[in-house]
Amino acid sequence: MAEPYQHKIANALGDPKLQLAIYSATGRLADGRRRTVSTEAFPDYQELRQHAHEIKKHTLNHLDFYLQELERNVEARGGRVIWARDGQEARAFIRNLARERATNLIVKSKSMTTEEIHLNEHLAQDGIEAVETDLGEYILQLAGEKPFHIIAPALHKTREDIAHLFERRLHAAHETTPERLTAIARAALREKFLEAGIGITGANFLVADSGMVVLVENEGNARLSCSAPRIHVAVSGIEKVIPRAQDLGVFLNLLGRSATGQPLSVYTSFLSGPRREGELDGPEEFYLVLLDNGRTKVLADAEKRQSLYCIRCGACLNNCPVYRKIGGYSYPWVYSGPIGKILTPQFMGVHQDPWLPFASSLCGACAEVCPVKIEIPKILLALRAEITEAGIQKGGMVEKLAFRMWAWLMRHPRIYERVAPVAAAAASRLPRAGPLKAWLSQRDLPPLARRSFRQLWRERRK
Ligand code: SF4
């Protein structure tokens, strides 16, 4: 029987509407990125990437120091830091806080960290309603679905889909323009903002030297979530800390460009603790939940530690030839695309979905666009080695034999040169039937060159 992931992938590949939606949305995001990081538009882009990489490397190598500095500064500004070893501890804190403050309505802005710990579902079991306020997340919550993409969660939904959903769930008129659909969602959400006792956000960056939480968004709902309710809770992975406020110049310049092709996102909020005397807005209470949930396990591996540099821009998804075909629901965990392929096995253990690191062509597009220069292909290879060495996933006999022959030929260039033309002629006569037919239904098999590069080179030199 086929594995569930194979079904999901087959379904995605066989759905032309979905294929078009993924291809055009990721294409638009990738084009936007390319335009804003081109040498003409942003001459310092490569230097800035390197700088961001160095800052992340330094911070993670001294994570204990910066987290303690962050805690001191958050508390000096009247906030409180909660250390959560796992999702259970983070959820328990939020549930108890809601009970103590007698609230059963929470507004939330988009946060992959709270998706990771299934916060909404657990709160619902305790009778607490958590309402997503990011438009894409709100649509998915109404539809009972999970985010399809790190930064564009409802990327796979068409306007018609959303219009039908709003008709059904909000009893709204059938509207299909983005403006009208947004107005419908806004009217429904405004009530929730006014009624909610707690606002929960994630965090894009945590600044150690000032105890600041930085939120980056385009809709303004995160800003409302942390200022309209009386209590603000920010839930963040421990890896989001950066040393100094001045480092923000590096990361903010990279994040918007890499995510959506914007030089800067529309709203950047710098939040430092609860409202102080004389201030007009802001929450009365502020809590920062610092979540481990497997991060220190990743941190312990010096080679793969760089997986934690991720600033969740989504550029690797938009440029990945695999994600652009199979989409976000084919991946087993909340993090999809290339970053999901390296985070999931490290967080969940390599036994859980051992196929994941192998589902890559290792083309390197992800590493090329990553603003913090995470060497994703290198980590994929390390994970493959781990899985193979542990005997969890074994290639078939034919595959093993083919790779052994290939490796042997590569070590014997003279023989390779003799064999290559024969192989090229044989490949052109392969019958397009049987297993090859299925393989070719999604791919091209261009004819191999009749003459090798070496031959051409020799002729040219003559
Ligand atoms: S791995 Fe790099 S490109 Fe992918 S989401 Fe993270 S920061 Fe962005």
Boltz pocket constraint, residues with backbone or C-beta under 6 A from the ligand:
constraints:
  - pocket:
      binder: B
      contacts: [[A, 258], [A, 309], [A, 310], [A, 311], [A, 312], [A, 313], [A, 314], [A, 315], [A, 316], [A, 317], [A, 339], [A, 366], [A, 369], [A, 370], [A, 371], [A, 372], [A, 373], [A, 374]]
      max_distance: 6.0
